[in-house]
Amino acid sequence: MPVIQDRYGRTFRTLRVSLLNHCNLGCVYCVAGDDAVGKANNAAAKEHAAAKEHTASGIDLNTLKTKTAHGKHTALSVPDLLTIIERLHGQLRLGTIRLTGGEPLLYTGLVELIAGIRSIGIPDIKLTTNGFLLERLATPMKDAGMSSINVSLDAIEEEVFFRMSQRRGVERIIRGIDAARQAGLSVKINTVVMRGMNDSQILPLLDFAFSRDLRVRYLEVMAMGHLYETADRYLFSQKDILSVIASRYHFTPLGRTRSATANYWQTDDGHSFGIIANESQPFCGDCDRLRLDSGGNIYGCLSSNHPIPLGSEETEMEWSEKLQKALLQKQALRFTGSDLSMLHIGG
Ligand code: SAM
């Protein structure tokens, strides 16, 4: 089997799996305008349905739907996902898998899937969630083998949270965060900062995180989906974020570990925070991430809008060639933007 590596020495060690391409929030960076409101309303109804399904033990209601990266809602079944993940692990010796979406907690076979991934032997199983359904699922996920989670929280003030996500429920997310920590999961908070939208929340979120000894990571907004051509307008850069934090705290850099997404700093009283500076300090040079979308397509880079479908009948050699092709999608220097929303490709 050929070694899967590009001319910069990069390979795939982390797999991000988008379990489904719909969500129970309508965040402004994922979904455009009126569409966001409609999607959030629909999503609230779906969440209600999913909550019922989660409690119906042993019933997996997932079905393999149309294989499109853009259009309809898609979700692969647990056995199909496990087959793909096991084959990819066999070829790549993955170190980490991150489950995402869409909103991964809406995926009804989630706990079974985590247990299955654990038995495949991938050392680190992580997940990114908006936290709406976390309170109930934290302990089952931990028991099934999950090690850590990132909770997306773009505001502490309810009105700002609503402006960002088209839903209310900050308290509910905080209860989820507390339940996750109590269950023994390692928790980080992710906040996308958008100029004029939620930059007022940088310090309140930091205070919240420090009061619980949590790490918050601020993300520069990326030119994706409907923001492909307008993200600049909302960019609140790493430099801007640091200058807001410097108005209250003195801090020193901790740096960034290889293949990580965030730069970290430590305050004088020992708390730390991070910034994922996709735009102002890109980290493509040692990126080791491979993405699998909810239709069974792989992508080597968020900048790519060219899904590579994996066929279940294909040989190891054919998959290896596709992985090499995905690796070629990686940018050498910086993220160049994509009209594919993270809702589809997985964040
Ligand atoms: N629903 C889950 C959640 O809210 O965390 C997982 C999927 S969401 C797409 C994953 C991450 O992508 C979130 O932290 C979200 O904030 C981030 N994201 C989505 N679009 C983005 C953009 N245009 N720029 C920066 N971050 C973005």
Boltz pocket constraint, residues with backbone or C-beta under 6 A from the ligand:
constraints:
  - pocket:
      binder: B
      contacts: [[A, 23], [A, 29], [A, 30], [A, 100], [A, 101], [A, 102], [A, 103], [A, 104], [A, 128], [A, 129], [A, 130], [A, 150], [A, 151], [A, 152], [A, 190], [A, 191], [A, 192], [A, 219], [A, 220], [A, 221], [A, 222], [A, 223], [A, 224], [A, 227], [A, 342], [A, 343], [A, 346], [A, 347]]
      max_distance: 6.0
